[in-house]
Amino acid sequence: MFRVRNDQGLVQSGTITIQPQSGSLIDGVASITILPGQQCEILSDGTNWRTFGLHREVVIATINMSAVTAQVIMLPAGYTFFEMILTRLCTPSTSMSNIQMVVSMDGVNYASTSYYGMYTYNNSASALTTTQQTNVTVHYITHWTETGIGRHQVNVKIFPGDASNEFNFIANSGTWNGPSGFEGNFLLSGFYNVAGRVASIRLGSGGATMSAQIILKGIV
């Protein structure tokens, strides 16, 4: 029996290929891949091999973001869907109105156009407002963030795109609007209007610093 874990973390391409000896199969095929964050046990029946405990949904990484103006998050190849959770989101010293997200196809160069989407939120204790975004420079994933108080939580579901389909996401969040004295809830969705797989995303706050714990899950 062998135990295998891919501990490469948030890398653009970190796949480990497991290929048994000639004449043997593993899980009924010639080879399998272990993606960053995945682990399993591999057992042999004397001829062929089989994996046990190879989860299709895993926590790839946890990032403790502390007083930064930007945070890059790689989306490892091999995963077809991601869930990103931001907890204890706050700004240490400067009030900010939103968290922005931009995408990169190569993990280096970030697009500054071709973002489309919509967001809906309550701008008072009882009234809603909706804004459409057409070919803008960034996506929003949430609005108001309190100064020094980590009561803000954001959940973002991400399809990274592929050769024929575009990156798209749905985000929802909630936080207390301290100056106005009511709880704010936000629903946001959007897409990057270029087909192809996105390698990484970058979160920003328009120059203000931000802090949060980020949990990134991947689904095969």
C-alpha positions as CSV (number, residue, x, y, z in Angstrom):
1,M,0.0,0.0,0.0
2,F,1.2,3.5,-0.8
3,R,-0.1,6.8,0.6
4,V,0.2,9.8,-1.8
5,R,-0.5,13.5,-1.2
6,N,0.0,16.4,-3.5
7,D,1.3,19.2,-1.2
8,Q,2.3,21.7,-3.9
9,G,-0.4,24.2,-2.8
10,L,-1.6,27.1,-5.0
11,V,0.3,26.6,-8.2
12,Q,-0.9,27.0,-11.7
13,S,0.1,23.5,-12.9
14,G,0.9,21.1,-10.1
15,T,-0.5,17.8,-11.2
16,I,1.1,14.5,-10.2
17,T,0.6,11.6,-12.6
18,I,0.5,8.0,-11.2
19,Q,1.2,5.4,-13.8
20,P,1.6,1.7,-12.7
21,Q,4.0,-0.8,-14.3
22,S,3.5,-2.1,-17.8
23,G,0.4,-4.4,-18.1
24,S,-1.3,-3.0,-15.0
25,L,-4.2,-0.5,-14.6
26,I,-5.1,1.9,-11.9
27,D,-8.8,2.5,-11.2
28,G,-9.3,0.8,-14.6
29,V,-7.2,3.2,-16.6
30,A,-3.6,3.5,-17.6
31,S,-2.8,6.4,-15.3
32,I,-4.5,8.9,-12.9
33,T,-3.7,12.4,-11.8
34,I,-3.4,13.7,-8.2
35,L,-4.2,17.5,-8.1
36,P,-2.8,20.0,-5.5
37,G,-4.5,19.3,-2.2
38,Q,-5.7,15.7,-3.1
39,Q,-4.5,12.6,-1.3
40,C,-5.3,8.9,-1.4
41,E,-4.1,5.4,-0.6
42,I,-3.2,3.1,-3.5
43,L,-3.5,-0.7,-3.1
44,S,-2.7,-3.6,-5.4
45,D,-4.6,-6.8,-6.0
46,G,-1.5,-8.4,-7.3
47,T,-2.1,-7.2,-10.9
48,N,-3.9,-3.9,-10.9
49,W,-4.1,-1.0,-8.6
50,R,-7.0,0.9,-7.0
51,T,-7.2,4.2,-5.1
52,F,-9.1,4.8,-1.9
53,G,-10.0,8.1,-0.4
54,L,-9.3,10.2,-3.5
55,H,-11.7,13.1,-2.8
56,R,-13.3,15.0,-5.6
57,E,-13.8,18.1,-3.4
58,V,-10.8,19.3,-1.3
59,V,-9.6,22.4,0.5
60,I,-6.6,23.4,-1.6
61,A,-5.3,26.2,0.6
62,T,-6.1,28.6,3.4
63,I,-4.6,32.1,3.1
64,N,-4.3,34.5,6.0
65,M,-4.5,37.9,4.3
66,S,-3.2,40.7,6.5
67,A,-3.3,44.4,5.6
68,V,-2.5,44.0,1.9
69,T,-3.8,46.0,-1.0
70,A,-3.9,43.0,-3.4
71,Q,-4.0,39.2,-3.1
72,V,-3.3,36.8,-6.0
73,I,-5.0,33.4,-5.8
74,M,-4.0,30.7,-8.3
75,L,-6.7,28.3,-9.7
76,P,-4.8,25.0,-10.2
77,A,-5.2,23.2,-13.4
78,G,-7.4,20.0,-13.3
79,Y,-10.1,21.4,-11.1
80,T,-13.3,22.3,-12.9
81,F,-15.0,24.4,-10.2
82,F,-13.9,26.4,-7.2
83,E,-15.5,27.8,-4.1
84,M,-13.7,30.8,-2.3
85,I,-14.8,31.8,1.2
86,L,-13.6,35.0,2.8
87,T,-14.1,35.2,6.6
88,R,-13.3,38.0,9.1
89,L,-13.0,40.4,6.1
90,C,-12.2,44.0,7.3
91,T,-10.0,47.0,6.6
92,P,-7.6,47.8,9.4
93,S,-7.5,51.6,9.0
94,T,-9.2,52.9,5.9
95,S,-12.9,52.6,5.1
96,M,-13.5,51.0,1.7
97,S,-16.7,50.4,-0.3
98,N,-15.9,47.2,-2.2
99,I,-13.6,44.2,-3.0
100,Q,-12.7,44.0,-6.6
101,M,-11.6,40.9,-8.6
102,V,-9.7,40.7,-11.9
103,V,-8.6,37.6,-13.9
104,S,-5.5,36.4,-15.7
105,M,-5.2,33.7,-18.3
106,D,-1.5,33.2,-17.8
107,G,-1.1,33.9,-14.0
108,V,0.9,37.1,-14.7
109,N,-1.0,39.6,-16.9
110,Y,-4.4,40.7,-15.5
111,A,-7.2,41.9,-17.8
112,S,-8.5,45.5,-17.4
113,T,-11.6,45.2,-19.6
114,S,-14.3,42.8,-20.8
115,Y,-16.0,42.3,-17.4
116,Y,-19.8,42.0,-17.4
117,G,-22.1,41.4,-14.4
118,M,-24.8,42.7,-12.1
119,Y,-25.0,43.3,-8.3
120,T,-28.0,43.7,-6.0
121,Y,-27.9,45.0,-2.5
122,N,-29.9,46.8,0.1
123,N,-28.9,50.4,0.4
124,S,-31.0,50.9,3.5
125,A,-32.7,48.7,6.0
126,S,-35.6,48.0,3.6
127,A,-34.7,49.2,0.0
128,L,-32.9,47.3,-2.7
129,T,-30.8,48.7,-5.6
130,T,-29.5,46.9,-8.7
131,T,-26.6,47.9,-10.9
132,Q,-25.6,46.4,-14.3
133,Q,-21.9,46.3,-15.4
134,T,-21.1,46.2,-19.1
135,N,-17.5,45.9,-20.3
136,V,-16.1,47.4,-17.1
137,T,-12.5,47.3,-15.7
138,V,-13.1,45.0,-12.7
139,H,-15.6,42.6,-11.1
140,Y,-17.0,43.4,-7.7
141,I,-17.5,40.5,-5.2
142,T,-18.8,42.5,-2.3
143,H,-19.4,46.0,-1.0
144,W,-19.1,47.7,2.4
145,T,-16.3,46.4,4.7
146,E,-16.1,47.6,8.2
147,T,-12.9,49.2,9.7
148,G,-11.2,46.8,12.1
149,I,-14.1,44.5,12.7
150,G,-14.2,41.1,10.9
151,R,-17.9,40.6,10.7
152,H,-17.9,40.4,6.9
153,Q,-18.3,37.1,5.1
154,V,-18.1,36.4,1.4
155,N,-18.8,33.2,-0.6
156,V,-17.8,33.1,-4.3
157,K,-18.5,30.2,-6.6
158,I,-16.2,30.1,-9.6
159,F,-16.2,28.3,-13.0
160,P,-12.6,29.0,-14.3
161,G,-13.6,28.7,-18.0
162,D,-12.3,26.4,-20.7
163,A,-11.5,26.4,-24.4
164,S,-15.1,27.1,-25.3
165,N,-16.6,28.8,-22.3
166,E,-15.9,31.9,-20.3
167,F,-14.9,32.4,-16.7
168,N,-18.0,33.2,-14.6
169,F,-18.9,33.5,-10.9
170,I,-21.7,34.0,-8.4
171,A,-21.0,35.8,-5.1
172,N,-23.0,36.5,-2.0
173,S,-22.0,38.3,1.2
174,G,-23.2,40.0,4.3
175,T,-21.9,42.6,6.7
176,W,-23.0,45.3,9.1
177,N,-23.2,48.8,7.7
178,G,-21.9,50.6,10.8
179,P,-22.3,54.3,9.7
180,S,-26.0,53.7,8.6
181,G,-26.9,51.1,11.2
182,F,-28.3,48.1,9.2
183,E,-27.2,44.7,8.0
184,G,-26.2,44.7,4.3
185,N,-26.6,41.7,2.0
186,F,-25.1,41.5,-1.5
187,L,-25.7,39.2,-4.5
188,L,-23.3,39.5,-7.4
189,S,-22.7,37.6,-10.6
190,G,-20.7,38.1,-13.7
191,F,-18.3,36.8,-16.4
192,Y,-15.2,37.6,-18.2
193,N,-16.1,38.0,-21.9
194,V,-13.2,35.9,-23.3
195,A,-13.3,32.1,-23.7
196,G,-10.5,30.2,-22.1
197,R,-9.4,28.9,-18.7
198,V,-8.4,31.6,-16.1
199,A,-5.2,30.7,-14.3
200,S,-5.5,33.1,-11.4
201,I,-7.6,35.9,-9.9
202,R,-6.4,39.0,-8.0
203,L,-8.4,40.6,-5.3
204,G,-8.0,44.3,-4.6
205,S,-9.7,47.2,-2.7
206,G,-9.0,50.2,-4.8
207,G,-5.7,51.0,-2.9
208,A,-7.0,50.4,0.6
209,T,-5.6,47.6,2.7
210,M,-7.7,44.6,3.6
211,S,-7.5,41.6,5.9
212,A,-9.3,38.2,5.8
213,Q,-8.9,34.5,6.0
214,I,-9.4,33.0,2.6
215,I,-10.4,29.3,2.1
216,L,-10.1,27.9,-1.4
217,K,-11.9,24.7,-2.3
218,G,-11.5,22.8,-5.6
219,I,-13.9,20.4,-7.2
220,V,-12.8,17.9,-9.9
